[in-house]
Amino acid sequence: MHRLNAWLRRHPMVVDSAWALPVLALGLLAAVESTGSPVDPMAPWRHYTGIALACALPAMMVVRRRWPDATTAVAVGLGLFQVAARVEPGLSSVAYLVFGYTGAAFGRPWTSRLALAASLTAGPLTLWRLTPASERQDPYKAVFLAVLMSTPFVLCWAWGRLTRVRRAYLIELEDRAARLERERDARAKVAVAAERARIARELHDVVAHNVSVMIVQADGAAYVLDSSPQQAKEALNTIASTGRQALAEMRRLLGVLRTADTAEEYVPQPGVEELPELLEQVRTAGLAVEYSATGEVRELPRGLELTVYRIVQEALTNVRKHGGPDARARVAVDFRPGDLEVLVEDDGRGSTREQLDGGTDGLGHGLIGMRERVGMVSGSLDVGPRPGGGFRIRAVLPLKVSK
């Protein structure tokens, strides 16, 4: 049924033809049988004129929605001609009601106004030209008959106006639904892009940190393999445990791509409480790190804790890559009433253009990713050379103070 209705809406002439056929048949039958007054010399002419109107009006009904302005104007002209020629209305005159509706529903503004004017004057003109003078003697009766004759035309015109308003409302609803669908698709694309960027940052932090630890340990193991086999064995154990940890984090992270409904379960969420473990891993890799936490330590939102952890992780990875063999680092976390300050500085060889650009891995996920993380929590990030040598990263992350 729905397909049939959709097909009929796409082919309006089929529906109009179905309505025009009975009007044509009944109108021709009535026009042929009507012979008019035998004493009227114009009766034959009016007879053939009625037959012509009985054919013309249904024919225009077929194309009324394709050319609503032209068919309505021609119908008004034919109606005026019929009244002026004193051609008696037949069954085909029902088509005039259809054209009153058509002008209001599908025509331009001037067509709608023309249809309304014709509807209002149809009764008085018909009464004046086609009714005996005796029926017009009583003014009250004449007014009543004129209003009665015009009422069907006015009602059809009003129905057409309601149809136009309803159609405009439906079109507006369809446009709104289409806009909402486009906006939904756009938001989905933005969300996908943001999720990809987040996963890229996570992958960079996981891989860059753990692989750099493994490289340092592998170099140390190769250096002491002959002179100190036990130390080399410990380095290899560290490499194995670091690789397993990186693999576990990557599996949890990539689970987001496979299972959207349980994304929160797979996202790795290390926080501030894991910082000592991270620093111990860095010290094992050969980088001396001092750690201090000041202020009132309290529980933070998981997103903020992850940001702190990744900032420290990325900063220490950069120190190992660019600080030199004798570099020392210091990590300080200060819990203040309104914000949290994270400070990571070293006394190594200082910054390079590569560090400042965030292109430490050729992909630009280093300090750029750190800035994105800080920006997501409406914080501020200050990176650059440290007075006296070395490099400093300072992040201030706002805290929501509950009242």
RAJO-V424771 format. One record per residue. N is the residue number from 1. RES is the residue in three letters. SS is DSSP state (alpha for helix, beta for strand, coil for the rest). NEAR is the number of other ideal C-beta (glycine too) atoms within 8 Angstrom. Layout:
n-><N/N>
res-><RES/RES>
ss-><SS/SS>
near-><NEAR/NEAR>
This chain:
n-><1/2/3/4/5/6/7/8/9/10/11/12/13/14/15/16/17/18/19/20/21/22/23/24/25/26/27/28/29/30/31/32/33/34/35/36/37/38/39/40/41/42/43/44/45/46/47/48/49/50/51/52/53/54/55/56/57/58/59/60/61/62/63/64/65/66/67/68/69/70/71/72/73/74/75/76/77/78/79/80/81/82/83/84/85/86/87/88/89/90/91/92/93/94/95/96/97/98/99/100/101/102/103/104/105/106/107/108/109/110/111/112/113/114/115/116/117/118/119/120/121/122/123/124/125/126/127/128/129/130/131/132/133/134/135/136/137/138/139/140/141/142/143/144/145/146/147/148/149/150/151/152/153/154/155/156/157/158/159/160/161/162/163/164/165/166/167/168/169/170/171/172/173/174/175/176/177/178/179/180/181/182/183/184/185/186/187/188/189/190/191/192/193/194/195/196/197/198/199/200/201/202/203/204/205/206/207/208/209/210/211/212/213/214/215/216/217/218/219/220/221/222/223/224/225/226/227/228/229/230/231/232/233/234/235/236/237/238/239/240/241/242/243/244/245/246/247/248/249/250/251/252/253/254/255/256/257/258/259/260/261/262/263/264/265/266/267/268/269/270/271/272/273/274/275/276/277/278/279/280/281/282/283/284/285/286/287/288/289/290/291/292/293/294/295/296/297/298/299/300/301/302/303/304/305/306/307/308/309/310/311/312/313/314/315/316/317/318/319/320/321/322/323/324/325/326/327/328/329/330/331/332/333/334/335/336/337/338/339/340/341/342/343/344/345/346/347/348/349/350/351/352/353/354/355/356/357/358/359/360/361/362/363/364/365/366/367/368/369/370/371/372/373/374/375/376/377/378/379/380/381/382/383/384/385/386/387/388/389/390/391/392/393/394/395/396/397/398/399/400/401/402/403>
res-><MET/HIS/ARG/LEU/ASN/ALA/TRP/LEU/ARG/ARG/HIS/PRO/MET/VAL/VAL/ASP/SER/ALA/TRP/ALA/LEU/PRO/VAL/LEU/ALA/LEU/GLY/LEU/LEU/ALA/ALA/VAL/GLU/SER/THR/GLY/SER/PRO/VAL/ASP/PRO/MET/ALA/PRO/TRP/ARG/HIS/TYR/THR/GLY/ILE/ALA/LEU/ALA/CYS/ALA/LEU/PRO/ALA/MET/MET/VAL/VAL/ARG/ARG/ARG/TRP/PRO/ASP/ALA/THR/THR/ALA/VAL/ALA/VAL/GLY/LEU/GLY/LEU/PHE/GLN/VAL/ALA/ALA/ARG/VAL/GLU/PRO/GLY/LEU/SER/SER/VAL/ALA/TYR/LEU/VAL/PHE/GLY/TYR/THR/GLY/ALA/ALA/PHE/GLY/ARG/PRO/TRP/THR/SER/ARG/LEU/ALA/LEU/ALA/ALA/SER/LEU/THR/ALA/GLY/PRO/LEU/THR/LEU/TRP/ARG/LEU/THR/PRO/ALA/SER/GLU/ARG/GLN/ASP/PRO/TYR/LYS/ALA/VAL/PHE/LEU/ALA/VAL/LEU/MET/SER/THR/PRO/PHE/VAL/LEU/CYS/TRP/ALA/TRP/GLY/ARG/LEU/THR/ARG/VAL/ARG/ARG/ALA/TYR/LEU/ILE/GLU/LEU/GLU/ASP/ARG/ALA/ALA/ARG/LEU/GLU/ARG/GLU/ARG/ASP/ALA/ARG/ALA/LYS/VAL/ALA/VAL/ALA/ALA/GLU/ARG/ALA/ARG/ILE/ALA/ARG/GLU/LEU/HIS/ASP/VAL/VAL/ALA/HIS/ASN/VAL/SER/VAL/MET/ILE/VAL/GLN/ALA/ASP/GLY/ALA/ALA/TYR/VAL/LEU/ASP/SER/SER/PRO/GLN/GLN/ALA/LYS/GLU/ALA/LEU/ASN/THR/ILE/ALA/SER/THR/GLY/ARG/GLN/ALA/LEU/ALA/GLU/MET/ARG/ARG/LEU/LEU/GLY/VAL/LEU/ARG/THR/ALA/ASP/THR/ALA/GLU/GLU/TYR/VAL/PRO/GLN/PRO/GLY/VAL/GLU/GLU/LEU/PRO/GLU/LEU/LEU/GLU/GLN/VAL/ARG/THR/ALA/GLY/LEU/ALA/VAL/GLU/TYR/SER/ALA/THR/GLY/GLU/VAL/ARG/GLU/LEU/PRO/ARG/GLY/LEU/GLU/LEU/THR/VAL/TYR/ARG/ILE/VAL/GLN/GLU/ALA/LEU/THR/ASN/VAL/ARG/LYS/HIS/GLY/GLY/PRO/ASP/ALA/ARG/ALA/ARG/VAL/ALA/VAL/ASP/PHE/ARG/PRO/GLY/ASP/LEU/GLU/VAL/LEU/VAL/GLU/ASP/ASP/GLY/ARG/GLY/SER/THR/ARG/GLU/GLN/LEU/ASP/GLY/GLY/THR/ASP/GLY/LEU/GLY/HIS/GLY/LEU/ILE/GLY/MET/ARG/GLU/ARG/VAL/GLY/MET/VAL/SER/GLY/SER/LEU/ASP/VAL/GLY/PRO/ARG/PRO/GLY/GLY/GLY/PHE/ARG/ILE/ARG/ALA/VAL/LEU/PRO/LEU/LYS/VAL/SER/LYS>
ss-><coil/alpha/alpha/alpha/alpha/alpha/alpha/alpha/alpha/alpha/coil/alpha/alpha/alpha/alpha/alpha/alpha/alpha/alpha/alpha/alpha/alpha/alpha/alpha/alpha/alpha/alpha/alpha/alpha/alpha/alpha/alpha/alpha/coil/coil/coil/coil/coil/coil/coil/coil/coil/alpha/alpha/alpha/alpha/alpha/alpha/alpha/alpha/alpha/alpha/alpha/alpha/alpha/alpha/alpha/alpha/alpha/alpha/alpha/alpha/coil/coil/coil/coil/coil/alpha/alpha/alpha/alpha/alpha/alpha/alpha/alpha/alpha/alpha/alpha/alpha/alpha/alpha/alpha/alpha/alpha/coil/coil/coil/coil/coil/coil/alpha/alpha/alpha/alpha/alpha/alpha/alpha/alpha/alpha/alpha/alpha/alpha/alpha/alpha/alpha/alpha/coil/coil/alpha/alpha/alpha/alpha/alpha/alpha/alpha/alpha/alpha/alpha/alpha/alpha/alpha/alpha/alpha/alpha/alpha/alpha/alpha/alpha/alpha/alpha/coil/coil/alpha/alpha/alpha/alpha/coil/coil/alpha/alpha/alpha/alpha/alpha/alpha/alpha/alpha/alpha/alpha/alpha/alpha/alpha/alpha/alpha/alpha/alpha/alpha/alpha/alpha/alpha/alpha/alpha/alpha/alpha/alpha/alpha/alpha/alpha/alpha/alpha/alpha/alpha/alpha/alpha/alpha/alpha/alpha/alpha/alpha/alpha/alpha/alpha/alpha/alpha/alpha/alpha/alpha/alpha/alpha/alpha/alpha/alpha/alpha/alpha/alpha/alpha/alpha/alpha/alpha/alpha/alpha/alpha/alpha/alpha/alpha/alpha/alpha/alpha/alpha/alpha/alpha/alpha/alpha/alpha/alpha/alpha/alpha/alpha/alpha/alpha/alpha/alpha/alpha/alpha/alpha/coil/coil/coil/coil/alpha/alpha/alpha/alpha/alpha/alpha/alpha/alpha/alpha/alpha/alpha/alpha/alpha/alpha/alpha/alpha/alpha/alpha/alpha/alpha/alpha/alpha/alpha/alpha/alpha/alpha/alpha/alpha/alpha/alpha/coil/coil/coil/coil/alpha/alpha/alpha/alpha/coil/coil/coil/coil/coil/alpha/alpha/alpha/alpha/alpha/alpha/alpha/alpha/alpha/alpha/alpha/alpha/alpha/coil/coil/coil/beta/beta/beta/beta/beta/beta/beta/beta/coil/coil/coil/coil/coil/coil/alpha/alpha/alpha/alpha/alpha/alpha/alpha/alpha/alpha/alpha/alpha/alpha/alpha/alpha/alpha/alpha/alpha/alpha/alpha/alpha/alpha/coil/coil/coil/coil/coil/beta/beta/beta/beta/beta/beta/beta/beta/coil/coil/coil/beta/beta/beta/beta/beta/beta/beta/beta/coil/coil/coil/coil/coil/coil/alpha/alpha/alpha/alpha/alpha/coil/coil/coil/coil/coil/coil/coil/coil/coil/alpha/alpha/alpha/alpha/alpha/alpha/alpha/alpha/alpha/alpha/coil/coil/coil/beta/beta/beta/beta/beta/beta/coil/coil/coil/coil/coil/beta/beta/beta/beta/beta/beta/beta/beta/coil/coil/coil/coil/coil>
near-><4/5/6/7/8/8/8/10/7/6/8/10/10/8/9/13/9/7/10/12/9/7/15/13/8/10/17/12/9/12/14/7/6/10/6/10/5/6/3/8/3/7/11/7/7/14/12/8/11/13/11/8/16/16/11/9/16/15/10/13/15/10/11/15/9/7/7/14/11/7/14/16/10/9/13/12/8/11/11/9/8/12/11/7/8/9/9/9/7/12/10/16/10/8/14/12/10/12/16/16/13/16/18/17/13/9/15/6/6/8/13/15/8/13/18/12/8/12/13/10/9/13/15/10/10/12/14/8/9/9/10/5/6/5/10/11/7/6/5/6/10/12/8/8/12/11/9/8/12/14/9/8/15/12/8/14/16/9/11/17/11/8/11/12/8/8/9/8/8/8/8/8/8/8/8/8/8/8/8/8/8/8/8/8/8/8/8/8/8/8/8/8/8/8/9/8/9/8/11/10/13/12/10/13/12/13/10/14/12/13/9/12/15/11/8/11/15/10/8/12/13/8/6/11/8/4/4/6/7/6/10/13/8/8/13/10/8/12/12/8/8/13/10/8/9/12/8/8/11/11/8/10/14/9/12/12/5/5/8/5/4/8/10/5/6/12/10/9/7/8/11/10/6/9/13/8/7/13/12/8/10/13/10/9/12/6/13/6/12/8/10/8/9/7/7/4/6/5/2/11/6/8/8/12/14/11/14/17/14/14/15/13/11/15/13/17/12/14/15/14/8/14/15/7/3/5/14/11/16/12/16/12/14/11/10/9/5/6/10/13/12/16/13/16/11/13/10/14/8/9/10/7/6/8/13/10/9/13/9/12/8/5/6/8/11/15/13/10/15/17/10/10/12/14/8/8/11/5/12/6/10/8/11/8/9/12/3/5/8/14/17/12/15/11/15/10/14/9/11/5/6/3/2>
